[in-house]
Amino acid sequence: MSEINTLNLKVVGEHTLHCAGCERTAEFTLSRLPGVKAVKADHKAQTIQVSLESDETDLEKVKTELEWIGYEVEAL
């Protein structure tokens, strides 16, 4: 059985999560990465929580995907 690793991220920079649509975009984009079990974005808190089940995806891959759709994040 795989261990679940949770990444807690804070959206920083000029481009922030503005609404539920922004949350869905971030969640959909990250959910397509291998090993991602769950994603929860919160536009009010400007946070994104990612649960990973494998070593296929790591913090750098998550950051790269979010940068590709315009979000800069840092780990909490």
PDB file of N, CA, C, O and CB in Angstrom:
ATOM      1  N   MET A   1       0.842  -1.187   0.000  1.00  0.00           N
ATOM      2  CA  MET A   1       0.000   0.000   0.000  1.00  0.00           C
ATOM      3  C   MET A   1       0.885   1.247   0.000  1.00  0.00           C
ATOM      4  O   MET A   1       1.871   1.316   0.733  1.00  0.00           O
ATOM      5  CB  MET A   1      -0.957   0.000   1.224  1.00  0.00           C
ATOM      6  N   SER A   2       0.533   2.208  -0.809  1.00  0.00           N
ATOM      7  CA  SER A   2       1.327   3.430  -0.942  1.00  0.00           C
ATOM      8  C   SER A   2       1.042   4.407   0.183  1.00  0.00           C
ATOM      9  O   SER A   2      -0.056   4.459   0.737  1.00  0.00           O
ATOM     10  CB  SER A   2       1.054   4.096  -2.281  1.00  0.00           C
ATOM     11  N   GLU A   3       2.064   5.172   0.498  1.00  0.00           N
ATOM     12  CA  GLU A   3       1.932   6.210   1.506  1.00  0.00           C
ATOM     13  C   GLU A   3       1.417   7.490   0.841  1.00  0.00           C
ATOM     14  O   GLU A   3       1.842   7.831  -0.263  1.00  0.00           O
ATOM     15  CB  GLU A   3       3.291   6.462   2.226  1.00  0.00           C
ATOM     16  N   ILE A   4       0.519   8.186   1.502  1.00  0.00           N
ATOM     17  CA  ILE A   4      -0.005   9.438   0.981  1.00  0.00           C
ATOM     18  C   ILE A   4       0.849  10.585   1.508  1.00  0.00           C
ATOM     19  O   ILE A   4       1.064  10.715   2.713  1.00  0.00           O
ATOM     20  CB  ILE A   4      -1.497   9.627   1.374  1.00  0.00           C
ATOM     21  N   ASN A   5       1.330  11.412   0.589  1.00  0.00           N
ATOM     22  CA  ASN A   5       2.123  12.586   0.935  1.00  0.00           C
ATOM     23  C   ASN A   5       1.285  13.815   0.580  1.00  0.00           C
ATOM     24  O   ASN A   5       0.784  13.914  -0.540  1.00  0.00           O
ATOM     25  CB  ASN A   5       3.517  12.594   0.181  1.00  0.00           C
ATOM     26  N   THR A   6       1.128  14.738   1.506  1.00  0.00           N
ATOM     27  CA  THR A   6       0.313  15.921   1.252  1.00  0.00           C
ATOM     28  C   THR A   6       1.185  17.163   1.136  1.00  0.00           C
ATOM     29  O   THR A   6       2.005  17.447   2.009  1.00  0.00           O
ATOM     30  CB  THR A   6      -0.725  16.105   2.362  1.00  0.00           C
ATOM     31  N   LEU A   7       0.994  17.901   0.039  1.00  0.00           N
ATOM     32  CA  LEU A   7       1.678  19.170  -0.174  1.00  0.00           C
ATOM     33  C   LEU A   7       0.699  20.296   0.125  1.00  0.00           C
ATOM     34  O   LEU A   7      -0.415  20.308  -0.398  1.00  0.00           O
ATOM     35  CB  LEU A   7       2.236  19.279  -1.629  1.00  0.00           C
ATOM     36  N   ASN A   8       1.107  21.236   0.959  1.00  0.00           N
ATOM     37  CA  ASN A   8       0.296  22.418   1.244  1.00  0.00           C
ATOM     38  C   ASN A   8       1.003  23.612   0.620  1.00  0.00           C
ATOM     39  O   ASN A   8       2.146  23.918   0.958  1.00  0.00           O
ATOM     40  CB  ASN A   8       0.081  22.622   2.793  1.00  0.00           C
ATOM     41  N   LEU A   9       0.310  24.282  -0.293  1.00  0.00           N
ATOM     42  CA  LEU A   9       0.901  25.359  -1.069  1.00  0.00           C
ATOM     43  C   LEU A   9       0.144  26.663  -0.876  1.00  0.00           C
ATOM     44  O   LEU A   9      -1.069  26.665  -0.666  1.00  0.00           O
ATOM     45  CB  LEU A   9       0.935  24.990  -2.538  1.00  0.00           C
ATOM     46  N   LYS A  10       0.862  27.758  -0.948  1.00  0.00           N
ATOM     47  CA  LYS A  10       0.283  29.107  -0.872  1.00  0.00           C
ATOM     48  C   LYS A  10       0.498  29.777  -2.215  1.00  0.00           C
ATOM     49  O   LYS A  10       1.610  29.778  -2.742  1.00  0.00           O
ATOM     50  CB  LYS A  10       0.924  29.953   0.292  1.00  0.00           C
ATOM     51  N   VAL A  11      -0.569  30.353  -2.775  1.00  0.00           N
ATOM     52  CA  VAL A  11      -0.454  31.086  -4.032  1.00  0.00           C
ATOM     53  C   VAL A  11       0.147  32.451  -3.721  1.00  0.00           C
ATOM     54  O   VAL A  11      -0.352  33.182  -2.866  1.00  0.00           O
ATOM     55  CB  VAL A  11      -1.846  31.225  -4.750  1.00  0.00           C
ATOM     56  N   VAL A  12       1.228  32.784  -4.429  1.00  0.00           N
ATOM     57  CA  VAL A  12       1.919  34.055  -4.251  1.00  0.00           C
ATOM     58  C   VAL A  12       2.050  34.724  -5.621  1.00  0.00           C
ATOM     59  O   VAL A  12       1.753  34.108  -6.645  1.00  0.00           O
ATOM     60  CB  VAL A  12       3.324  33.850  -3.582  1.00  0.00           C
ATOM     61  N   GLY A  13       2.488  35.964  -5.640  1.00  0.00           N
ATOM     62  CA  GLY A  13       2.664  36.649  -6.915  1.00  0.00           C
ATOM     63  C   GLY A  13       1.427  37.427  -7.323  1.00  0.00           C
ATOM     64  O   GLY A  13       0.450  37.514  -6.580  1.00  0.00           O
ATOM     65  N   GLU A  14       1.492  37.989  -8.516  1.00  0.00           N
ATOM     66  CA  GLU A  14       0.406  38.847  -9.006  1.00  0.00           C
ATOM     67  C   GLU A  14      -0.863  38.090  -9.350  1.00  0.00           C
ATOM     68  O   GLU A  14      -1.961  38.558  -9.048  1.00  0.00           O
ATOM     69  CB  GLU A  14       0.864  39.600 -10.211  1.00  0.00           C
ATOM     70  N   HIS A  15      -0.733  36.926  -9.979  1.00  0.00           N
ATOM     71  CA  HIS A  15      -1.891  36.157 -10.434  1.00  0.00           C
ATOM     72  C   HIS A  15      -2.356  35.257  -9.296  1.00  0.00           C
ATOM     73  O   HIS A  15      -1.645  34.330  -8.909  1.00  0.00           O
ATOM     74  CB  HIS A  15      -1.547  35.315 -11.706  1.00  0.00           C
ATOM     75  N   THR A  16      -3.549  35.523  -8.756  1.00  0.00           N
ATOM     76  CA  THR A  16      -4.078  34.748  -7.639  1.00  0.00           C
ATOM     77  C   THR A  16      -5.346  34.015  -8.044  1.00  0.00           C
ATOM     78  O   THR A  16      -5.890  34.236  -9.125  1.00  0.00           O
ATOM     79  CB  THR A  16      -4.353  35.655  -6.440  1.00  0.00           C
ATOM     80  N   LEU A  17      -5.807  33.141  -7.163  1.00  0.00           N
ATOM     81  CA  LEU A  17      -7.089  32.461  -7.358  1.00  0.00           C
ATOM     82  C   LEU A  17      -8.187  33.474  -7.031  1.00  0.00           C
ATOM     83  O   LEU A  17      -8.246  33.983  -5.911  1.00  0.00           O
ATOM     84  CB  LEU A  17      -7.210  31.159  -6.453  1.00  0.00           C
ATOM     85  N   HIS A  18      -9.049  33.768  -7.994  1.00  0.00           N
ATOM     86  CA  HIS A  18     -10.088  34.784  -7.801  1.00  0.00           C
ATOM     87  C   HIS A  18     -11.464  34.223  -7.457  1.00  0.00           C
ATOM     88  O   HIS A  18     -12.270  34.891  -6.809  1.00  0.00           O
ATOM     89  CB  HIS A  18     -10.202  35.612  -9.030  1.00  0.00           C
ATOM     90  N   CYS A  19     -11.729  32.981  -7.899  1.00  0.00           N
ATOM     91  CA  CYS A  19     -13.107  32.483  -7.793  1.00  0.00           C
ATOM     92  C   CYS A  19     -13.120  30.955  -7.845  1.00  0.00           C
ATOM     93  O   CYS A  19     -12.072  30.314  -7.920  1.00  0.00           O
ATOM     94  CB  CYS A  19     -13.991  33.070  -8.926  1.00  0.00           C
ATOM     95  N   ALA A  20     -14.313  30.391  -7.806  1.00  0.00           N
ATOM     96  CA  ALA A  20     -14.467  28.945  -7.894  1.00  0.00           C
ATOM     97  C   ALA A  20     -13.959  28.408  -9.233  1.00  0.00           C
ATOM     98  O   ALA A  20     -13.482  27.275  -9.300  1.00  0.00           O
ATOM     99  CB  ALA A  20     -15.931  28.560  -7.696  1.00  0.00           C
ATOM    100  N   GLY A  21     -14.054  29.191 -10.278  1.00  0.00           N
ATOM    101  CA  GLY A  21     -13.536  28.778 -11.589  1.00  0.00           C
ATOM    102  C   GLY A  21     -12.026  28.615 -11.560  1.00  0.00           C
ATOM    103  O   GLY A  21     -11.487  27.681 -12.153  1.00  0.00           O
ATOM    104  N   CYS A  22     -11.349  29.513 -10.878  1.00  0.00           N
ATOM    105  CA  CYS A  22      -9.894  29.416 -10.708  1.00  0.00           C
ATOM    106  C   CYS A  22      -9.547  28.154  -9.915  1.00  0.00           C
ATOM    107  O   CYS A  22      -8.591  27.451 -10.241  1.00  0.00           O
ATOM    108  CB  CYS A  22      -9.336  30.682  -9.991  1.00  0.00           C
ATOM    109  N   GLU A  23     -10.326  27.878  -8.879  1.00  0.00           N
ATOM    110  CA  GLU A  23     -10.121  26.671  -8.081  1.00  0.00           C
ATOM    111  C   GLU A  23     -10.254  25.429  -8.960  1.00  0.00           C
ATOM    112  O   GLU A  23      -9.411  24.534  -8.902  1.00  0.00           O
ATOM    113  CB  GLU A  23     -11.127  26.615  -6.909  1.00  0.00           C
ATOM    114  N   ARG A  24     -11.308  25.371  -9.771  1.00  0.00           N
ATOM    115  CA  ARG A  24     -11.542  24.212 -10.641  1.00  0.00           C
ATOM    116  C   ARG A  24     -10.414  24.038 -11.647  1.00  0.00           C
ATOM    117  O   ARG A  24      -9.999  22.912 -11.920  1.00  0.00           O
ATOM    118  CB  ARG A  24     -12.877  24.357 -11.377  1.00  0.00           C
ATOM    119  N   THR A  25      -9.912  25.139 -12.204  1.00  0.00           N
ATOM    120  CA  THR A  25      -8.817  25.063 -13.170  1.00  0.00           C
ATOM    121  C   THR A  25      -7.573  24.464 -12.524  1.00  0.00           C
ATOM    122  O   THR A  25      -6.947  23.570 -13.094  1.00  0.00           O
ATOM    123  CB  THR A  25      -8.503  26.456 -13.741  1.00  0.00           C
ATOM    124  N   ALA A  26      -7.214  24.944 -11.351  1.00  0.00           N
ATOM    125  CA  ALA A  26      -6.041  24.425 -10.648  1.00  0.00           C
ATOM    126  C   ALA A  26      -6.251  22.956 -10.270  1.00  0.00           C
ATOM    127  O   ALA A  26      -5.352  22.134 -10.448  1.00  0.00           O
ATOM    128  CB  ALA A  26      -5.750  25.270  -9.384  1.00  0.00           C
ATOM    129  N   GLU A  27      -7.424  22.630  -9.756  1.00  0.00           N
ATOM    130  CA  GLU A  27      -7.715  21.255  -9.348  1.00  0.00           C
ATOM    131  C   GLU A  27      -7.681  20.306 -10.539  1.00  0.00           C
ATOM    132  O   GLU A  27      -7.112  19.219 -10.444  1.00  0.00           O
ATOM    133  CB  GLU A  27      -9.078  21.179  -8.660  1.00  0.00           C
ATOM    134  N   PHE A  28      -8.281  20.702 -11.658  1.00  0.00           N
ATOM    135  CA  PHE A  28      -8.305  19.855 -12.849  1.00  0.00           C
ATOM    136  C   PHE A  28      -6.899  19.637 -13.388  1.00  0.00           C
ATOM    137  O   PHE A  28      -6.519  18.513 -13.715  1.00  0.00           O
ATOM    138  CB  PHE A  28      -9.194  20.477 -13.932  1.00  0.00           C
ATOM    139  N   THR A  29      -6.128  20.716 -13.479  1.00  0.00           N
ATOM    140  CA  THR A  29      -4.769  20.624 -14.015  1.00  0.00           C
ATOM    141  C   THR A  29      -3.913  19.675 -13.183  1.00  0.00           C
ATOM    142  O   THR A  29      -3.224  18.813 -13.729  1.00  0.00           O
ATOM    143  CB  THR A  29      -4.119  22.012 -14.065  1.00  0.00           C
ATOM    144  N   LEU A  30      -3.957  19.833 -11.865  1.00  0.00           N
ATOM    145  CA  LEU A  30      -3.127  18.988 -11.006  1.00  0.00           C
ATOM    146  C   LEU A  30      -3.643  17.559 -10.912  1.00  0.00           C
ATOM    147  O   LEU A  30      -2.854  16.633 -10.730  1.00  0.00           O
ATOM    148  CB  LEU A  30      -3.046  19.583  -9.624  1.00  0.00           C
ATOM    149  N   SER A  31      -4.946  17.364 -11.031  1.00  0.00           N
ATOM    150  CA  SER A  31      -5.514  16.018 -10.920  1.00  0.00           C
ATOM    151  C   SER A  31      -5.062  15.115 -12.063  1.00  0.00           C
ATOM    152  O   SER A  31      -5.157  13.892 -11.957  1.00  0.00           O
ATOM    153  CB  SER A  31      -7.036  16.092 -10.893  1.00  0.00           C
ATOM    154  N   ARG A  32      -4.578  15.696 -13.141  1.00  0.00           N
ATOM    155  CA  ARG A  32      -4.125  14.922 -14.300  1.00  0.00           C
ATOM    156  C   ARG A  32      -2.691  14.412 -14.145  1.00  0.00           C
ATOM    157  O   ARG A  32      -2.240  13.593 -14.946  1.00  0.00           O
ATOM    158  CB  ARG A  32      -4.230  15.768 -15.554  1.00  0.00           C
ATOM    159  N   LEU A  33      -1.970  14.887 -13.126  1.00  0.00           N
ATOM    160  CA  LEU A  33      -0.603  14.420 -12.901  1.00  0.00           C
ATOM    161  C   LEU A  33      -0.626  13.000 -12.332  1.00  0.00           C
ATOM    162  O   LEU A  33      -1.520  12.661 -11.556  1.00  0.00           O
ATOM    163  CB  LEU A  33       0.155  15.379 -11.943  1.00  0.00           C
ATOM    164  N   PRO A  34       0.350  12.168 -12.709  1.00  0.00           N
ATOM    165  CA  PRO A  34       0.384  10.795 -12.174  1.00  0.00           C
ATOM    166  C   PRO A  34       0.598  10.790 -10.666  1.00  0.00           C
ATOM    167  O   PRO A  34       1.415  11.542 -10.136  1.00  0.00           O
ATOM    168  CB  PRO A  34       1.492   9.981 -12.857  1.00  0.00           C
ATOM    169  N   GLY A  35      -0.152   9.926  -9.987  1.00  0.00           N
ATOM    170  CA  GLY A  35       0.004   9.775  -8.546  1.00  0.00           C
ATOM    171  C   GLY A  35      -0.785  10.750  -7.697  1.00  0.00           C
ATOM    172  O   GLY A  35      -0.791  10.629  -6.472  1.00  0.00           O
ATOM    173  N   VAL A  36      -1.459  11.724  -8.322  1.00  0.00           N
ATOM    174  CA  VAL A  36      -2.250  12.690  -7.557  1.00  0.00           C
ATOM    175  C   VAL A  36      -3.587  12.048  -7.195  1.00  0.00           C
ATOM    176  O   VAL A  36      -4.352  11.645  -8.072  1.00  0.00           O
ATOM    177  CB  VAL A  36      -2.466  14.015  -8.365  1.00  0.00           C
ATOM    178  N   LYS A  37      -3.859  11.958  -5.891  1.00  0.00           N
ATOM    179  CA  LYS A  37      -5.104  11.354  -5.421  1.00  0.00           C
ATOM    180  C   LYS A  37      -6.200  12.379  -5.181  1.00  0.00           C
ATOM    181  O   LYS A  37      -7.376  12.095  -5.409  1.00  0.00           O
ATOM    182  CB  LYS A  37      -4.852  10.584  -4.154  1.00  0.00           C
ATOM    183  N   ALA A  38      -5.824  13.575  -4.722  1.00  0.00           N
ATOM    184  CA  ALA A  38      -6.821  14.603  -4.431  1.00  0.00           C
ATOM    185  C   ALA A  38      -6.168  15.977  -4.503  1.00  0.00           C
ATOM    186  O   ALA A  38      -4.982  16.149  -4.220  1.00  0.00           O
ATOM    187  CB  ALA A  38      -7.463  14.376  -3.038  1.00  0.00           C
ATOM    188  N   VAL A  39      -6.995  16.951  -4.895  1.00  0.00           N
ATOM    189  CA  VAL A  39      -6.549  18.351  -4.944  1.00  0.00           C
ATOM    190  C   VAL A  39      -7.674  19.209  -4.403  1.00  0.00           C
ATOM    191  O   VAL A  39      -8.836  19.015  -4.759  1.00  0.00           O
ATOM    192  CB  VAL A  39      -6.155  18.789  -6.405  1.00  0.00           C
ATOM    193  N   LYS A  40      -7.336  20.157  -3.544  1.00  0.00           N
ATOM    194  CA  LYS A  40      -8.324  21.105  -3.015  1.00  0.00           C
ATOM    195  C   LYS A  40      -7.728  22.504  -3.058  1.00  0.00           C
ATOM    196  O   LYS A  40      -6.774  22.812  -2.344  1.00  0.00           O
ATOM    197  CB  LYS A  40      -8.752  20.729  -1.557  1.00  0.00           C
ATOM    198  N   ALA A  41      -8.308  23.342  -3.906  1.00  0.00           N
ATOM    199  CA  ALA A  41      -7.882  24.739  -3.995  1.00  0.00           C
ATOM    200  C   ALA A  41      -8.902  25.603  -3.260  1.00  0.00           C
ATOM    201  O   ALA A  41     -10.097  25.309  -3.271  1.00  0.00           O
ATOM    202  CB  ALA A  41      -7.731  25.196  -5.488  1.00  0.00           C
ATOM    203  N   ASP A  42      -8.424  26.668  -2.623  1.00  0.00           N
ATOM    204  CA  ASP A  42      -9.290  27.576  -1.866  1.00  0.00           C
ATOM    205  C   ASP A  42      -8.929  29.011  -2.229  1.00  0.00           C
ATOM    206  O   ASP A  42      -7.874  29.515  -1.846  1.00  0.00           O
ATOM    207  CB  ASP A  42      -9.151  27.341  -0.325  1.00  0.00           C
ATOM    208  N   HIS A  43      -9.831  29.669  -2.984  1.00  0.00           N
ATOM    209  CA  HIS A  43      -9.520  31.032  -3.444  1.00  0.00           C
ATOM    210  C   HIS A  43      -9.571  32.051  -2.310  1.00  0.00           C
ATOM    211  O   HIS A  43      -8.920  33.093  -2.392  1.00  0.00           O
ATOM    212  CB  HIS A  43     -10.489  31.446  -4.544  1.00  0.00           C
ATOM    213  N   LYS A  44     -10.329  31.770  -1.257  1.00  0.00           N
ATOM    214  CA  LYS A  44     -10.397  32.707  -0.133  1.00  0.00           C
ATOM    215  C   LYS A  44      -9.103  32.707   0.671  1.00  0.00           C
ATOM    216  O   LYS A  44      -8.635  33.763   1.096  1.00  0.00           O
ATOM    217  CB  LYS A  44     -11.573  32.360   0.778  1.00  0.00           C
ATOM    218  N   ALA A  45      -8.520  31.523   0.882  1.00  0.00           N
ATOM    219  CA  ALA A  45      -7.281  31.408   1.656  1.00  0.00           C
ATOM    220  C   ALA A  45      -6.035  31.461   0.769  1.00  0.00           C
ATOM    221  O   ALA A  45      -4.914  31.567   1.267  1.00  0.00           O
ATOM    222  CB  ALA A  45      -7.286  30.111   2.452  1.00  0.00           C
ATOM    223  N   GLN A  46      -6.244  31.387  -0.566  1.00  0.00           N
ATOM    224  CA  GLN A  46      -5.137  31.345  -1.529  1.00  0.00           C
ATOM    225  C   GLN A  46      -4.222  30.147  -1.272  1.00  0.00           C
ATOM    226  O   GLN A  46      -2.997  30.264  -1.295  1.00  0.00           O
ATOM    227  CB  GLN A  46      -4.323  32.648  -1.465  1.00  0.00           C
ATOM    228  N   THR A  47      -4.849  28.989  -1.026  1.00  0.00           N
ATOM    229  CA  THR A  47      -4.083  27.774  -0.790  1.00  0.00           C
ATOM    230  C   THR A  47      -4.508  26.656  -1.741  1.00  0.00           C
ATOM    231  O   THR A  47      -5.622  26.641  -2.264  1.00  0.00           O
ATOM    232  CB  THR A  47      -4.245  27.323   0.658  1.00  0.00           C
ATOM    233  N   ILE A  48      -3.585  25.726  -1.942  1.00  0.00           N
ATOM    234  CA  ILE A  48      -3.857  24.527  -2.724  1.00  0.00           C
ATOM    235  C   ILE A  48      -3.245  23.364  -1.958  1.00  0.00           C
ATOM    236  O   ILE A  48      -2.071  23.403  -1.591  1.00  0.00           O
ATOM    237  CB  ILE A  48      -3.278  24.631  -4.195  1.00  0.00           C
ATOM    238  N   GLN A  49      -4.044  22.330  -1.719  1.00  0.00           N
ATOM    239  CA  GLN A  49      -3.579  21.135  -1.022  1.00  0.00           C
ATOM    240  C   GLN A  49      -3.607  19.980  -2.016  1.00  0.00           C
ATOM    241  O   GLN A  49      -4.628  19.722  -2.654  1.00  0.00           O
ATOM    242  CB  GLN A  49      -4.461  20.823   0.242  1.00  0.00           C
ATOM    243  N   VAL A  50      -2.472  19.285  -2.142  1.00  0.00           N
ATOM    244  CA  VAL A  50      -2.342  18.193  -3.099  1.00  0.00           C
ATOM    245  C   VAL A  50      -1.940  16.932  -2.350  1.00  0.00           C
ATOM    246  O   VAL A  50      -0.946  16.926  -1.624  1.00  0.00           O
ATOM    247  CB  VAL A  50      -1.307  18.536  -4.208  1.00  0.00           C
ATOM    248  N   SER A  51      -2.719  15.854  -2.527  1.00  0.00           N
ATOM    249  CA  SER A  51      -2.393  14.565  -1.920  1.00  0.00           C
ATOM    250  C   SER A  51      -1.802  13.662  -2.999  1.00  0.00           C
ATOM    251  O   SER A  51      -2.432  13.396  -4.023  1.00  0.00           O
ATOM    252  CB  SER A  51      -3.658  13.907  -1.264  1.00  0.00           C
ATOM    253  N   LEU A  52      -0.579  13.198  -2.749  1.00  0.00           N
ATOM    254  CA  LEU A  52       0.138  12.356  -3.708  1.00  0.00           C
ATOM    255  C   LEU A  52       0.251  10.941  -3.163  1.00  0.00           C
ATOM    256  O   LEU A  52       0.502  10.740  -1.974  1.00  0.00           O
ATOM    257  CB  LEU A  52       1.542  12.933  -4.011  1.00  0.00           C
ATOM    258  N   GLU A  53       0.064   9.955  -4.049  1.00  0.00           N
ATOM    259  CA  GLU A  53       0.145   8.561  -3.623  1.00  0.00           C
ATOM    260  C   GLU A  53       1.414   7.875  -4.136  1.00  0.00           C
ATOM    261  O   GLU A  53       1.689   6.736  -3.758  1.00  0.00           O
ATOM    262  CB  GLU A  53      -1.080   7.800  -4.102  1.00  0.00           C
ATOM    263  N   SER A  54       2.173   8.535  -4.971  1.00  0.00           N
ATOM    264  CA  SER A  54       3.375   7.892  -5.503  1.00  0.00           C
ATOM    265  C   SER A  54       4.497   8.911  -5.634  1.00  0.00           C
ATOM    266  O   SER A  54       4.312  10.109  -5.421  1.00  0.00           O
ATOM    267  CB  SER A  54       3.086   7.233  -6.868  1.00  0.00           C
ATOM    268  N   ASP A  55       5.665   8.395  -5.991  1.00  0.00           N
ATOM    269  CA  ASP A  55       6.818   9.256  -6.181  1.00  0.00           C
ATOM    270  C   ASP A  55       6.897   9.806  -7.607  1.00  0.00           C
ATOM    271  O   ASP A  55       7.862  10.488  -7.951  1.00  0.00           O
ATOM    272  CB  ASP A  55       8.086   8.498  -5.847  1.00  0.00           C
ATOM    273  N   GLU A  56       5.890   9.515  -8.442  1.00  0.00           N
ATOM    274  CA  GLU A  56       5.906   9.979  -9.828  1.00  0.00           C
ATOM    275  C   GLU A  56       5.806  11.503  -9.924  1.00  0.00           C
ATOM    276  O   GLU A  56       6.336  12.102 -10.860  1.00  0.00           O
ATOM    277  CB  GLU A  56       4.764   9.338 -10.605  1.00  0.00           C
ATOM    278  N   THR A  57       5.143  12.118  -8.979  1.00  0.00           N
ATOM    279  CA  THR A  57       4.949  13.564  -8.966  1.00  0.00           C
ATOM    280  C   THR A  57       5.503  14.109  -7.659  1.00  0.00           C
ATOM    281  O   THR A  57       5.298  13.531  -6.592  1.00  0.00           O
ATOM    282  CB  THR A  57       3.442  13.939  -9.136  1.00  0.00           C
ATOM    283  N   ASP A  58       6.213  15.239  -7.760  1.00  0.00           N
ATOM    284  CA  ASP A  58       6.779  15.860  -6.573  1.00  0.00           C
ATOM    285  C   ASP A  58       6.457  17.359  -6.583  1.00  0.00           C
ATOM    286  O   ASP A  58       5.758  17.848  -7.471  1.00  0.00           O
ATOM    287  CB  ASP A  58       8.316  15.622  -6.503  1.00  0.00           C
ATOM    288  N   LEU A  59       6.970  18.068  -5.596  1.00  0.00           N
ATOM    289  CA  LEU A  59       6.689  19.490  -5.469  1.00  0.00           C
ATOM    290  C   LEU A  59       7.075  20.259  -6.727  1.00  0.00           C
ATOM    291  O   LEU A  59       6.324  21.130  -7.166  1.00  0.00           O
ATOM    292  CB  LEU A  59       7.419  20.060  -4.271  1.00  0.00           C
ATOM    293  N   GLU A  60       8.214  19.959  -7.306  1.00  0.00           N
ATOM    294  CA  GLU A  60       8.669  20.688  -8.491  1.00  0.00           C
ATOM    295  C   GLU A  60       7.733  20.482  -9.680  1.00  0.00           C
ATOM    296  O   GLU A  60       7.468  21.428 -10.423  1.00  0.00           O
ATOM    297  CB  GLU A  60      10.081  20.252  -8.864  1.00  0.00           C
ATOM    298  N   LYS A  61       7.232  19.270  -9.871  1.00  0.00           N
ATOM    299  CA  LYS A  61       6.288  19.002 -10.970  1.00  0.00           C
ATOM    300  C   LYS A  61       4.973  19.740 -10.740  1.00  0.00           C
ATOM    301  O   LYS A  61       4.384  20.278 -11.678  1.00  0.00           O
ATOM    302  CB  LYS A  61       6.026  17.481 -11.108  1.00  0.00           C
ATOM    303  N   VAL A  62       4.517  19.765  -9.493  1.00  0.00           N
ATOM    304  CA  VAL A  62       3.288  20.486  -9.156  1.00  0.00           C
ATOM    305  C   VAL A  62       3.475  21.978  -9.434  1.00  0.00           C
ATOM    306  O   VAL A  62       2.612  22.611 -10.042  1.00  0.00           O
ATOM    307  CB  VAL A  62       2.900  20.253  -7.667  1.00  0.00           C
ATOM    308  N   LYS A  63       4.597  22.533  -8.991  1.00  0.00           N
ATOM    309  CA  LYS A  63       4.885  23.956  -9.228  1.00  0.00           C
ATOM    310  C   LYS A  63       4.933  24.258 -10.724  1.00  0.00           C
ATOM    311  O   LYS A  63       4.394  25.271 -11.170  1.00  0.00           O
ATOM    312  CB  LYS A  63       6.223  24.356  -8.565  1.00  0.00           C
ATOM    313  N   THR A  64       5.570  23.388 -11.497  1.00  0.00           N
ATOM    314  CA  THR A  64       5.678  23.581 -12.947  1.00  0.00           C
ATOM    315  C   THR A  64       4.306  23.620 -13.598  1.00  0.00           C
ATOM    316  O   THR A  64       4.044  24.477 -14.443  1.00  0.00           O
ATOM    317  CB  THR A  64       6.521  22.468 -13.576  1.00  0.00           C
ATOM    318  N   GLU A  65       3.426  22.701 -13.214  1.00  0.00           N
ATOM    319  CA  GLU A  65       2.071  22.679 -13.776  1.00  0.00           C
ATOM    320  C   GLU A  65       1.309  23.947 -13.421  1.00  0.00           C
ATOM    321  O   GLU A  65       0.621  24.516 -14.269  1.00  0.00           O
ATOM    322  CB  GLU A  65       1.303  21.452 -13.276  1.00  0.00           C
ATOM    323  N   LEU A  66       1.425  24.388 -12.184  1.00  0.00           N
ATOM    324  CA  LEU A  66       0.718  25.599 -11.765  1.00  0.00           C
ATOM    325  C   LEU A  66       1.284  26.839 -12.458  1.00  0.00           C
ATOM    326  O   LEU A  66       0.530  27.745 -12.811  1.00  0.00           O
ATOM    327  CB  LEU A  66       0.802  25.763 -10.243  1.00  0.00           C
ATOM    328  N   GLU A  67       2.587  26.888 -12.652  1.00  0.00           N
ATOM    329  CA  GLU A  67       3.186  28.010 -13.380  1.00  0.00           C
ATOM    330  C   GLU A  67       2.700  28.035 -14.822  1.00  0.00           C
ATOM    331  O   GLU A  67       2.499  29.105 -15.396  1.00  0.00           O
ATOM    332  CB  GLU A  67       4.722  27.924 -13.341  1.00  0.00           C
ATOM    333  N   TRP A  68       2.511  26.848 -15.408  1.00  0.00           N
ATOM    334  CA  TRP A  68       2.046  26.747 -16.790  1.00  0.00           C
ATOM    335  C   TRP A  68       0.653  27.397 -16.950  1.00  0.00           C
ATOM    336  O   TRP A  68       0.348  27.963 -18.000  1.00  0.00           O
ATOM    337  CB  TRP A  68       2.002  25.261 -17.230  1.00  0.00           C
ATOM    338  N   ILE A  69      -0.186  27.311 -15.896  1.00  0.00           N
ATOM    339  CA  ILE A  69      -1.516  27.946 -15.978  1.00  0.00           C
ATOM    340  C   ILE A  69      -1.538  29.311 -15.296  1.00  0.00           C
ATOM    341  O   ILE A  69      -2.601  29.910 -15.135  1.00  0.00           O
ATOM    342  CB  ILE A  69      -2.577  27.040 -15.343  1.00  0.00           C
ATOM    343  N   GLY A  70      -0.352  29.807 -14.893  1.00  0.00           N
ATOM    344  CA  GLY A  70      -0.265  31.189 -14.428  1.00  0.00           C
ATOM    345  C   GLY A  70      -0.173  31.441 -12.938  1.00  0.00           C
ATOM    346  O   GLY A  70      -0.247  32.590 -12.502  1.00  0.00           O
ATOM    347  N   TYR A  71      -0.011  30.379 -12.140  1.00  0.00           N
ATOM    348  CA  TYR A  71       0.042  30.553 -10.688  1.00  0.00           C
ATOM    349  C   TYR A  71       1.440  30.265 -10.140  1.00  0.00           C
ATOM    350  O   TYR A  71       2.060  29.260 -10.490  1.00  0.00           O
ATOM    351  CB  TYR A  71      -0.982  29.642 -10.009  1.00  0.00           C
ATOM    352  N   GLU A  72       1.918  31.141  -9.294  1.00  0.00           N
ATOM    353  CA  GLU A  72       3.180  30.926  -8.596  1.00  0.00           C
ATOM    354  C   GLU A  72       2.840  30.505  -7.176  1.00  0.00           C
ATOM    355  O   GLU A  72       2.027  31.146  -6.511  1.00  0.00           O
ATOM    356  CB  GLU A  72       4.087  32.214  -8.615  1.00  0.00           C
ATOM    357  N   VAL A  73       3.466  29.421  -6.710  1.00  0.00           N
ATOM    358  CA  VAL A  73       3.169  28.924  -5.359  1.00  0.00           C
ATOM    359  C   VAL A  73       4.455  28.659  -4.599  1.00  0.00           C
ATOM    360  O   VAL A  73       5.528  28.487  -5.177  1.00  0.00           O
ATOM    361  CB  VAL A  73       2.317  27.642  -5.420  1.00  0.00           C
ATOM    362  N   GLU A  74       4.308  28.633  -3.282  1.00  0.00           N
ATOM    363  CA  GLU A  74       5.406  28.215  -2.410  1.00  0.00           C
ATOM    364  C   GLU A  74       4.845  27.257  -1.388  1.00  0.00           C
ATOM    365  O   GLU A  74       3.672  27.336  -1.025  1.00  0.00           O
ATOM    366  CB  GLU A  74       6.096  29.435  -1.718  1.00  0.00           C
ATOM    367  N   ALA A  75       5.689  26.347  -0.920  1.00  0.00           N
ATOM    368  CA  ALA A  75       5.263  25.362   0.072  1.00  0.00           C
ATOM    369  C   ALA A  75       5.073  26.018   1.424  1.00  0.00           C
ATOM    370  O   ALA A  75       5.838  26.901   1.812  1.00  0.00           O
ATOM    371  CB  ALA A  75       6.278  24.223   0.176  1.00  0.00           C
ATOM    372  N   LEU A  76       4.041  25.576   2.144  1.00  0.00           N
ATOM    373  CA  LEU A  76       3.789  26.054   3.506  1.00  0.00           C
ATOM    374  C   LEU A  76       4.485  25.164   4.515  1.00  0.00           C
ATOM    375  O   LEU A  76       4.391  25.405   5.719  1.00  0.00           O
ATOM    376  CB  LEU A  76       2.282  26.107   3.796  1.00  0.00           C
TER     377      LEU A  76
END
